[in-house]
Amino acid sequence: MSGLMARKVGMTRIFREGGKSVPVTVLEAEPCPVVQVKTPERDGYEAVQIGYSPKRESRLSRPMAGHLGRAGAGAVARLKEVPLPEGEVKEGDTLDVTMFEEGELVDVTGYSKGRGFQGVVKRHGFSGGDESHGNKSKRVPGAIGQCATPSRVYKNRKMPGRHGGRKVTVRNLEVVEIDVENNLLVVKGAVPGSKNGYLLVRKNSRGGA
């Protein structure tokens, strides 16, 4: 299995035979240069480091410019490691959308939208208190601890806090369409994050399970 970095363009829908409407997400997966090949002898595992999103060379640090220059890759804004793809791969090669096929399943990883500090109703789905007249405890968590024993609040109690902005993987999304000319990948369903967010699209690692 292997993968590509992509950018979320947005959601739309397509109509299949019979008029069935299918929600899809359009991903822009530009060719990703192979910056480094990890080997068991040198690194202890097999993987490839790929780059994405062109960047001005003047904005690169000298160590990063040297790292990219050794592979003959242009300036990129982001680096990511993916499993070693099938076949022989060397530094300077590029991976593109042709590695996927229509109808196969992929896993998409990204960061969900940050929602800021939220209460337990929105963050954890609590039902809240009664909606009756005079009730002042509509969106509070209720009792969170015990009395004299153990006289403390247990760890991992569901409480208010930061919601969203975490790494999320959505598995088994069907590749509906591939536009090689425009480097577009259309997958069925929704993916994490907002528009223009960076994503990692990998071949399904569980065989469709």
C-alpha positions in Angstrom: 0.0 0.0 0.0 1.1 3.6 -0.4 -0.5 7.1 -0.6 -0.5 10.7 -1.8 -0.9 14.1 -0.2 -3.8 16.1 -1.4 -5.8 19.3 -0.8 -9.5 19.4 -0.1 -11.3 21.3 -2.9 -14.8 20.9 -1.6 -17.9 18.7 -1.7 -20.5 18.2 -4.5 -22.6 15.4 -5.8 -22.8 13.2 -8.8 -25.6 11.2 -10.3 -25.2 7.5 -11.1 -27.2 5.3 -13.4 -30.8 5.3 -12.3 -30.6 8.9 -11.1 -29.2 8.0 -7.6 -27.4 11.1 -6.0 -24.1 10.3 -4.4 -22.3 12.9 -2.2 -18.6 13.2 -3.1 -15.5 15.1 -2.1 -13.1 16.5 -4.7 -9.4 16.3 -3.8 -6.5 17.9 -5.7 -3.6 15.5 -5.6 -0.7 17.1 -7.4 2.3 14.9 -8.3 4.3 14.3 -5.1 8.1 14.1 -5.5 9.9 11.4 -3.6 12.3 13.2 -1.4 13.8 10.3 0.5 13.6 6.5 0.5 13.8 4.9 4.0 15.6 1.5 4.1 15.8 -1.1 6.9 19.6 -1.0 6.8 19.8 2.7 7.4 16.5 3.6 9.1 15.2 0.4 10.5 12.0 0.4 8.3 10.8 0.8 4.8 8.9 4.0 3.7 9.2 6.9 1.3 9.1 10.6 2.2 7.1 12.7 -0.3 6.6 16.4 -0.7 3.5 18.5 -1.5 2.5 22.0 -2.3 5.1 24.1 -4.2 6.9 26.8 -2.2 9.3 29.6 -3.0 12.9 28.5 -2.6 13.7 31.7 -0.8 11.4 30.6 2.0 13.3 27.4 2.6 15.8 27.0 5.4 19.3 26.0 4.3 19.0 22.4 5.8 15.7 21.9 4.1 17.0 23.2 0.8 19.9 20.8 1.0 17.6 17.9 1.9 15.4 18.6 -1.1 18.2 19.4 -3.5 19.9 16.0 -2.8 16.8 14.3 -4.2 16.5 16.7 -7.1 13.0 17.8 -5.9 11.7 21.3 -6.1 10.8 23.4 -3.1 7.8 22.0 -1.2 5.8 23.3 1.8 5.0 19.9 3.4 6.7 16.5 3.8 5.0 13.2 4.7 6.0 9.6 5.0 3.9 6.9 3.4 4.4 3.1 3.1 6.7 1.9 0.3 4.7 1.6 -3.0 4.8 -1.4 -5.2 7.7 -1.5 -7.6 11.1 0.2 -7.5 11.1 3.7 -6.3 14.0 6.1 -6.0 14.6 9.7 -4.9 13.5 12.1 -7.5 10.6 10.0 -8.8 7.0 11.4 -8.5 3.8 9.7 -7.3 0.5 10.8 -8.8 -3.2 9.9 -9.0 -2.5 7.1 -11.5 -1.6 4.9 -8.5 -5.3 4.6 -7.7 -8.1 3.0 -9.6 -11.8 3.8 -9.9 -13.8 1.7 -7.5 -11.1 0.9 -5.0 -11.2 1.9 -1.4 -8.9 4.4 0.3 -8.2 5.8 3.8 -8.1 9.6 4.1 -6.4 11.2 7.1 -6.6 14.9 8.1 -7.3 17.3 10.9 -10.9 17.9 11.8 -12.2 21.5 12.1 -11.4 23.1 15.4 -14.5 24.1 17.4 -12.8 25.9 20.3 -13.8 25.4 23.9 -17.1 23.7 24.1 -19.4 22.2 26.7 -20.4 18.6 27.3 -23.6 18.8 25.2 -21.7 19.7 22.0 -18.4 18.0 22.8 -19.7 14.6 24.0 -23.4 14.6 23.1 -24.8 14.8 26.6 -28.6 15.2 26.7 -28.6 18.0 29.2 -31.1 18.7 32.0 -34.8 19.0 31.9 -36.4 21.7 29.7 -39.1 22.4 32.4 -39.9 25.9 33.7 -37.5 27.1 36.3 -34.7 24.6 35.6 -31.3 26.3 35.6 -29.2 23.2 34.7 -30.0 22.6 31.0 -26.5 22.2 29.5 -24.4 21.2 32.5 -22.7 17.8 33.0 -24.4 17.1 36.4 -22.6 15.4 39.2 -18.9 14.5 38.2 -17.6 12.9 41.4 -18.4 11.0 44.6 -18.8 12.0 48.2 -16.3 11.1 50.9 -15.0 8.0 49.0 -12.9 8.5 47.0 -13.4 12.2 47.5 -12.0 13.2 44.1 -12.9 13.2 40.4 -11.8 10.2 38.4 -9.4 10.7 35.5 -10.8 10.7 31.9 -14.2 12.1 33.0 -16.0 13.6 30.1 -15.8 17.4 30.7 -15.9 20.7 28.8 -12.8 21.4 26.8 -11.2 21.9 23.4 -13.3 20.3 20.7 -12.1 19.3 17.2 -8.7 20.0 15.7 -7.5 16.5 16.0 -6.1 13.9 13.7 -8.9 11.8 12.1 -8.9 8.9 9.6 -11.9 8.0 7.6 -11.6 4.5 6.2 -13.1 2.7 3.2 -14.0 5.7 1.0 -14.7 4.6 -2.6 -12.8 6.3 -5.4 -15.6 7.4 -7.7 -13.6 9.2 -10.4 -10.0 10.1 -11.3 -9.1 13.1 -13.5 -5.4 12.5 -14.4 -5.2 15.7 -16.5 -6.2 18.0 -13.7 -4.8 15.8 -10.8 -8.2 15.4 -9.2 -9.4 12.5 -7.1 -13.2 12.2 -6.4 -14.1 10.0 -3.4 -17.5 9.1 -2.1 -18.5 10.7 1.2 -16.9 13.4 3.4 -13.3 13.8 4.6 -11.9 15.6 7.7 -11.1 19.3 7.7 -12.1 22.4 5.9 -11.6 23.5 2.3 -7.9 23.8 1.3 -6.9 21.6 4.1 -4.1 19.1 3.6 -4.9 15.4 3.6 -3.1 12.0 3.2 -4.8 9.6 0.9 -3.7 6.0 1.3 -4.6 2.7 -0.3 -6.9 0.8 2.1 -4.9 -1.0 4.7 -7.5 -3.5 5.9 -8.7 -5.0 2.7 -12.1 -3.3 2.8 -12.8 -4.4 6.4 
